[in-house]
Amino acid sequence: MANVVELLNSRPSQTDAAVAKPIGAVVLVGAGPGDPELLTRKAQAAILAADIVFYDELVSAEIMAEIPTRIARVYVGKRHGTVSIDQADIIEGVITAVMAGKRVVRLKGGDPMIFGRGGEEIEALSAAGIEVSVVPGITAATGAASSTGIPLTHRDHAAQVTILTGTRRDGSLSDVRGLAGEGKTLIIYMAIRRTAEVAAALRADGVPGDLPVAIVENATRPNERTIKVTVDTLAETVVREAVQSPALLIVGHVAAVSSAIVRSTAAGEFGGIPSAHFATVRT
Ligand SMILES: C[S@@+](CC[C@H](N)C(=O)[O-])C[C@H]1O[C@@H](n2cnc3c(N)ncnc32)[C@H](O)[C@@H]1O
């Protein structure tokens, strides 16, 4: 993989005046599920080398607060139910910044390549002749697994994991057939507003109503909440508990595996790793 800092620092040769057009560079960076300490070193280096950061709704306030003020920031969030910036306008903004010679970080929640439109942005930027590099991030599913102590695989419960979007591009519910049940873990993103439909589709596929489900809201963030339910009680619980986005569903027997998670609030444990959200599992 290209060195992202080198990529951001690279400038075209200005020797030929006829083609001396400033061209910057773009790095798609995964910001992880929210806890700033889950940023990779590469992500941090790319951000610090940037002139401008275009960031999404899911990039946590804690991460944004750590970006030095010398770096310009542009919010390009697409929160459900509010006026959102068109994907084409985001790309246009990024291209304009690159053509002005800026080093651009396109900062996305979780991993850019998992329901992050990373592929679409790479295609559009490449078509415009712009070099793109990608820094992975911890996706919400694995962030939630570590933070809640719910294993996504377990030799007694699941040998298969599926990460599914609840909502497809045309707004329809994704096909859940064959994805949940014995020996399987199904993680559903972008489905918290349609849990009644999800539960009905699972039941129609023969999934038992008492199959465990974990609802994980704001995984890895200070306001993280986990609610353990079943397929049959999922929808009513989401309404009663007023579960908000971002949240995901973990469907399968692993959701009932109980682990005691102890959050360390003091730096100094584990060799001084300074983490407010560092989770340890006590069995
Ligand atoms: C557009 S997708 C982006 C996924 C992201 N690229 C990733 O890899 O995590 C947004 C969905 O991811 C899930 N999500 C993202 N961050 C989350 C978090 N901190 N806690 C729970 N779910 C989260 C939610 O289901 C949310 O609706």
The ligand as an ORCA input file, in Angstrom:
! r2SCAN-3c Opt
* xyz 0 1
  C     -23.513      4.096      6.320
  S     -23.148      2.802      7.451
  C     -21.441      3.103      7.675
  C     -20.683      1.916      8.203
  C     -19.221      2.206      8.429
  N     -18.525      2.449      7.176
  C     -18.525      1.088      9.194
  O     -17.653      0.408      8.623
  O     -18.854      0.898     10.371
  C     -23.896      3.411      8.905
  C     -24.368      2.325      9.852
  O     -23.275      1.717     10.512
  C     -23.660      1.334     11.822
  N     -22.793      2.045     12.791
  C     -21.800      2.901     12.506
  N     -21.183      3.314     13.625
  C     -21.807      2.707     14.657
  C     -21.637      2.716     16.074
  N     -20.677      3.449     16.660
  N     -22.465      1.947     16.814
  C     -23.414      1.182     16.249
  N     -23.631      1.132     14.918
  C     -22.838      1.884     14.129
  C     -25.121      1.731     11.994
  O     -25.938      0.629     11.659
  C     -25.254      2.827     10.969
  O     -26.593      2.988     10.540
*
